[in-house]
Amino acid sequence: MPYTYILINFSTVIICFLASFDGRIQFNKLFGKFLLSSTIVAIPFIAWDIWFTAKGVWWFDLNYTLGFKIAGLPLEEWLFFYCIPFACVFTYYCLEKYFTLGWTDGLNNLIVFTSFVVLGVVGLLYYERIYTLLTVVVTILTLCYLHFIAQKEWIGKASFVYMVLMPGFFAVNGILTGSLIPSPVVNYNPNDFLGIRMGTIPIEDAVYGYSQFLLNIYFFKKITENEK
């Protein structure tokens, strides 16, 4: 049981890590750039995590961890912000490299404006629930920056890849939130989120993960393109 969370991280990253050395992919040559881009994204999200943990918005069952904590977070939680993005960025990199996904570019406006409307309404109606509100604000700001300021044309493509990653999301977050194990690794204060769950997963987790995914793709692309 103490190895549960570390095994989740390991199982998430191991196949993608090994595949990175395939001569046709050679993602291993981009490890340094990935670490830099993922660290840029991880810093504010880890700060968010530390703050929410300190406030009791969520907390961790240490029986599922090795017992090492840094700034109030289990070591495994810190690794989570590298293992999950690695699998996501690697998947995006491979799909973009080997498949024609240009058809998704036409979805940019639809995705952005639909997200603004839905998230804006949810944020206004449930502004007192801090996890819901902060997730809404961060996601809207992320989409606003990418679409209107950075003017990135790959939002539709990234959104499609995120949907492809959903089975993995449900597997990993499902276990962390209590699926297939006696009790959750991560517990949530019911007063701080909507209470709508996909199985055992709060719906906010999916939106939170979406904004984190988009930012990881943005900074990875920015760093790799600038260093060509």
Disulfide bonds with the S-S distance in Angstrom:
none
